[in-house]
Amino acid sequence: MPAASIARVLVDSPLPQLDRLFDYVIPPELAELAVPGVRVKVPLRSAGRVADGFLIEVVESGEYAGVLSELDSVVSPIRILAPEVWALARKAADRAAGSASDIVRLAVPTRQVRVEKAYLADDRNEPFPAVAAAAVEGYAPRVIESALAINERLAVDAVPGVREVGDGVWVGVWAVTMAAAAASVLADGRSAILAVPDYRDQEQLEAALRAVLPEEAVVRLDAKQSNPDRYRGLLRCLGGGPLAIVGNRSVVYAPAENLGLIAIWDDGDPLHSEPLSPYVHTRDAALLRQELQGCALAFFGNSRSTEVERLVELGWLRSVSPVPLVLPKVVPTAQQATTDRLAAQARIPSAAWKIARTALESGPVLVQVARPGYAPRLACADCGQTARCQRCEGPLLQKSARSVPACAWCGALAVDWKCTNCEGEKLRLVGNGATRTAEDLGRAFPGVRVIIADGERQVLAVGPEPALVIATRGAEPVAAGGYRAVLLLDGERMLARESLRVGEDCLRWWSNAVALGAGGATTVLVGVGGALATALVTWRHSDYARSELADRRRLRFPPAVRVATITGTVESVAKAATAAGVDPEDVLGPVDLAPPTVRTILRFDYNRGAEVAASLRAELIRAATARRRGPASRGPGAPTMRVRLDDVEPFLES
């Protein structure tokens, strides 16, 4: 049989019309190096240019009848693009009407020559020490271990609370559970991919993994790493042997041929939504990879997203809850009877003060607030209108009691501010940020240490000593032994945000804070009642997600249906919407954005997903090639058409 001589190459290009494999002849001198997965350079037709790419497959003959160009060079002998990663990239891009090269760019970081040379020079091939399975506690006997053994798909309700994992390090119980699940998979000789939203969760999970796995069996892959460290981690994943690969959303594309588990923590967190084209969510990429590689898949969370609840109702995921059920003590002040009207309207009711005072006798107390800074908003003292920057119309804020008000957008100081409505010159504070709350509580509890944790003050852990920890949502540090009480403030302000997901977002924020409490700790939910308070008190988050999903089905909103957001000129958006062939009642828009750009939202059922994605992709290519053939523009260029599937952004703000 003649040797294979045709290389099929994915060219690294953002142009949608180049999102296919190109055939090149492999010259004899590159025959041994030109294998699937390596980086290559290939010639392009125009101006003798050379482009980067990845060799996807080697075949004996191609479909092109003409004369093929030769492969220019093989950049590195390392097969950096694993076949399972390429298969996932192609499938995810097709589902999202995007380019596979964009996903490969997320999966394979920039080449680091020194790291590669060290990797190639290290000829040691020492096997990892045997990994012992760790027991997954808190659930029915062996339910999670059994599911992992048969590669089942799970929606796991996390056990609230914190646990010490050694050397005075405390983490959420969820991290201990995920680490034990990973250890069970590694003991079977398979790898596990563990995805979390941000560095705070990653620190907890890595600490839990180090307690049950040897150091060399844990690999970190995340965007915060330096390029050499990230590339070094990727090469470790190619080395074989069972690994626990942990990181943020892009870790789901890590190479792992013998994959036993993909586990995702808190899939409802918006940090799991990829901001780069083609905008594939971690959850969707994990579902596709599970389908391709047949591994186990588990979504862990204190609160369940509507997307996961939909998969549970369809039978794609099996719901798993702790046994026995752990029920935190939550007190909603809005459902308490009181005869004092002013006390009922207070930001911190008297009952919350008493609980906090008692809890501070034995340990730290967590106070969750809505906003960072001193005053989230400034208003005119005379007419009450929101104070805005005289330069850019951005809202004014104040970072501390003594600081000069400044614009939240451009940072300009409001030294000579004057109200545009009544020409008043005095400002008043509206609302309480984390800093102002810390000042108020510091005066109310003299002698108690006050700690602020927000985006600017990154606090990952606090000790068991009495302290008031004022934290914005998502920035709560873990307390040794757990918080003795949790106060959830500004609930009404959080719910006032115009968003399709505001209810489930708030429930997730509050639940994650409640889960940091010690056993028997009291949580006070201030100013919120109704279904959200009931879900938090009963700790039955799936009931709320089920109700939300039913409402979305009636309104045909995601995730009951899929959506596609198209932006561009009126003509290009209209053509794309027509080509998609959705029901006219499911075409929302167009809505004017920055002229001449408009936006249209398409709604369609899941069974039409592949068809709609292919149609929109064809329109993207048509628009891109038509723009290149057009005459040179004398003024600003026409806006590029953009398509984003499963985008909830248009539903976030009114």
Beta strands, then each sheet from edge to edge (+ up, - down):
strand 1: 6-11
strand 2: 21-25
strand 3: 39-43
strand 4: 50-59
strand 5: 73-74
strand 6: 153-157
strand 7: 162-164
strand 8: 170-172
strand 9: 191-195
strand 10: 218-221
strand 11: 244-247
strand 12: 259-265
strand 13: 296-301
strand 14: 318-320
strand 15: 329-332
strand 16: 365-369
strand 17: 377-380
strand 18: 396-397
strand 19: 406-407
strand 20: 427-430
strand 21: 449-453
strand 22: 461-462
strand 23: 467-472
strand 24: 478-479
strand 25: 483-488
strand 26: 517-525
strand 27: 562-568
strand 28: 587-592
strand 29: 598-604
strand 30: 642-645
sheet 1: 2+ 1- 4+ 3- 5+
sheet 2: 10+ 11+ 9+ 12+ 13+ 6+ 14+
sheet 3: 7+ 8-
sheet 4: 15+ 26+ 25+ 16+ 23+ 21+
sheet 5: 17+ 20-
sheet 6: 18+ 19-
sheet 7: 22+ 24+
sheet 8: 28+ 29- 27+ 30-
end
